[in-house]
Amino acid sequence: MDLHVLDLFCRIVESGSFSKAADAMYLTQPTVSGHIKKLEKHVGVRLLDRLGHRATPTKAGDLLYRYAKRMLALRHEAQQAIDEFKGGLKGELILGASSIPGGYLLPPLIGPFRTRYPDISIVLKVSDSKAIIEAVIEGAYEVGAVGAQFDDGRLEYRTFAEDEMVLVVPPAHPWTFRKSVNVKELPSQPFLIRERGSGTRKILEQALERRHLSVGTFKVIGEMGSNEAIRQAVKTGVGIAIISRLAVASDINCRELHAVPIAGLKLIRPFYLITHRHRSRSPICNAFLTFIGASTRSEDSHHS
């Protein structure tokens, strides 16, 4: 199979369009159609359904797409290995991160990494933990950064940072000046939580389980898709929430939100870099993991 044609096929699947793929590859649309016809003839099965202006993969197309992405990643890795052999790392690393590492932990590290490796560009994609994990398993991202471990033997986890999750209330809330609240008081309040699939939600559910409680006992008035949405909703007095301290540090400092300790419940949350256990890593990926490991070690020694 011609890797150039597989690249073209993947672009059609990802954009849902022959014309967009043609533009991206600087080809005419008839040329693209000809390549795909030859590919379908070669594999002996239809790969794409053309529905109006949209192209969608058939089941066979989905299957080929997963393998094609791995083959293209291997080509990319081979090029990087040659570049490294010639004395310089250059290329692109696509990172997937959930909201806290993507918004607060990785951006300050990317600058120094690029200072050391100026010919490497970093693409950071932010989504929920479950989506990041699926993308690492599929091979779309070489590295992911998430705040919860999911039980899957194909993944390798390494801790690279920690955060505390705190109960936050708006300034006018009756608990604002309490020294602490009991965990059993939480179900009495209107509560805002993250959506299913979020690492924040998973950590909260695990902590409550240990206290024989569940999110189901809470007066949940809203499930939200981002920490930012929860933060703004709590500030306007809609409800209270348990959220990353990193996400609300500035609000706590300027007293727009108040953190109230929960007696006997400290929610320390590790963050992990994840890679695929059975897939070889590119030189750029290895350089990034080594750099992050060295950065976090020096941060630890600085604090000790």
N, C-alpha and C positions, 0 to 999 in steps of 0.2 A: 504493500500500500504506500502511495506517495504521501509523505508527511505534509507537503504543501497543500494537497487536496484535503487531508484530514483537518488541517488548520482551518481551511475554508469551511468545511462541514461544521466544525465546532462554532465558528463565528455565526453561521446561519442559525444553529440551534440556540445560541445565546441571544442573538438579536431578534430572532423570529422573522428574519427578512433576508431574501436573496439580494435585494438592492443595497441594503446597509452593509452586508458582507462584501459585496462587490466593491463598494466605495472604500471600505477599510483595507482591502487587498489591492486597490488600484487596478481592478479588472472590469470588463464590461459584463452586464448581466447575462447575455447569451453565453459568454465564456464560462461563467459560474455555473449556469444550468447544464452546460456540456460536461463540465468536470463532475458534477453530482450524478448525472446520468451514467457516466462511465464507472463511477464508484458503486452505484446501485447495481450495475451490470456485473461488476467484479465480485460483489458479495452475494449476488443472486437474490436480493430481497429489497423491497421498497424501504427507504430510510426516512423520507420526509413526506408529510402530507401537506399539500398546498391548499389552504382554506382561504379563499379571497386573496388578500394581500399578505396573509400571515402563513409562515411555514412552521409546522410543528413536527417534532420527531415521532416516528412510529415506535412501537415497543423495541423493534430491532434497532432503530435509530438511537434510542436511549441507551441500549446496551453498547453499541459502537461508540457513542459519545464518551462513556465512562472510560473505555479502553483508550480512545484517541487522546483524551486529556492526559492520561498517564504516559502515553508514547511521546506526546509533545513536551511534557514535563521532563522526561528523560533526555530528549534532545537538548532542552534548555540547560539541564544539569551537565551534559557532556560539553557544551560550549563553555560553561562556567569553569569546568575542570581544566579545559585547555587554556582559558584565560589565566587561571591561577598558576598553571604550569609555566606560562610565559612571564609570570611575575606581577600580575595585577588582577584584583577581583573587580569585575564590572558586570552590570546587569541589573535585574529587578527582583526584589523580594516582596511577595504579596503576603501580608499579615492579616489575619482575622482576629478581631478582639470584641469581647462583650463591652458593655457601656462604661464600666469603671476603668478597666485597664486601657480601653480605647480612648477615653476622655481625659484621664488623669495620670496614669502610670507610664504608658508607652511614649506619648509625645515628648516628654523631657529627655528620654533616652535616645530618641531617633536622631536628634541634632548632633550629639557627640559621636554617635555611630557613623553618621555621614561625614563628620570631620575626619574620622580615621579612614573611612572608605569613600572618598568623594565620587567614585565612579559607580556607586551602587545607589539606585533609587528605591525608596520604600513606598509601597502602596498599602495604606491602612484602611481596612473595611470593617465597619462597626455594625454588629448585629447582636441578637441574644445568644447566650451560651450554647443552647441546643443547635442553633443554625451553624455556629462556628465549628462545633464538634463534627457535625455532618459534613461540612466543607473540607475539613482536614482529612476525614476518612475517605472522602471521594477524591482527594488530591487537588482540589481547587486552591487550597492554601497549604503551604508547607508548614507554617507555624500558626498556632492560635493562642490567644491569651484569654483565659476564662476564670470565673470565680467559684466554680463548683466542679466536683469530679463526677463523671457519669461512668457507670459500670460497663466498660467495653475494653476487652483485652487487646484490641488493635492500637490503643492509644498509650503513649508514654507521657506522664505528667512530671513536671519539675516546678517546685515552688519558687517564685521569684519576688513576691511582695506580700504584704499583709495589710488588712484594713479592719476597722471595727465598725460594726453596724450598730446604730444608735436609735433610740426612740426619740422622735422630734414632735414638738407641739407648737402651735402658734402662740404669740405673746399673750393673747387674751384668754388662753385656756386655763381652767382651774388647776391643772397639774404643773403649771409653769414654774412655780417656786417650791415644788415638792422636792425633798432630798432624794426620794426614790419612790417607785411604785411597785406593787406586787404583780407578778406575772398574771395572777388570777383576775386582776382588775382590767386587764387589756380588753377582754371581750365586751366590756360595758361601753366602749367608746366607738364612734364611727371611724372605720379603719380604711386606709388606702394601701393597696398592695400591688406588687409587680405582676405581670402576666405569667402564665404557665410557660416553662421553657427558660425563664430567667434564672441565673445563678443566685441572685438576691432572694428570690422566692424559695428556691430549693434549700438554701441555708436556713432561712426562717422556719420552714416546715420541719426540717430536721431538729432544730433547737426546741421547737414546741413539742415535737413528738417525745423528746426526752423528758418533758414535763407532763406527759400524758394529756397534751392539748393539741388542737389542730386549727388550721386556718378556718375550717368549717364552723368552729364555735364563735368566730369573730363576727362583728357587725360590719361586714365588708360592704362599703358603699361605692367602691370603684377599683377596677383592675386597670393598671396603666402600663403602657409600652415603654416607658423610659423613666429614669430617676428624675430627669428635669421636670416631667409632667407632675410627678408626685410632689416634688419640692415646691413647685408653684401652687399646687392645690392646697398643701398644708399651710403655706404662707397666707393664703386667702381665707383660712379657717374652715375649709371643707371637712377636714378630718385630721387624724394623726397617722403616723407611719413609722415603720422601722426601716431605716435607709443607711446607706454607706456614709460614714463620717466625712470621707473625702468629698462626696457630692454636696454636702451641706456645711462644710467648714466655714466658708465666708459668711453664710447666713447666721451661723451660731456666733461668730466673732462680732457681727454688727447687730446682734440681738433681734434679727428678724424671725429667727426660730430659736427654740430652747431645747437642749438635749436633756432628757430626764432619765437617770439611771434606773434600770429594772433590777430590783433586789435579787441577788444570787444568779443573775443571768448576764454573762459577758459574751457577746457575740463577736469573737475574733474570726476573721475570714481570710483564709489564704488565697492568693491568686497564683494560677499555674500557667506555664508555657506548655502547650501540648504539641506533640509531633506524632506521626504515624510510626508505630513500632517496627513494622515490617517493610518500610520503604526507605531506600537509601536517601540520605540528605544531601542537598547540593552544597558546594563549598560556601556559597553566600549564606545559606541557612546555618551552617556550622559556625561561620564567623559571627553571625548575629547571636546565636545561643551562647557562644564563648564570651562575647562582649557583655551580654546581659548578666551572665553568671559573675563575671569579674566586677561589673558595676554594683550588683547587689551585695557582693562580698565586701567591697570597699565601703559601701554605705553602712553595713552591719558593724564593721570594725570602727567606723567613725562614731557610731552611736554607743559602742560598748566602752 
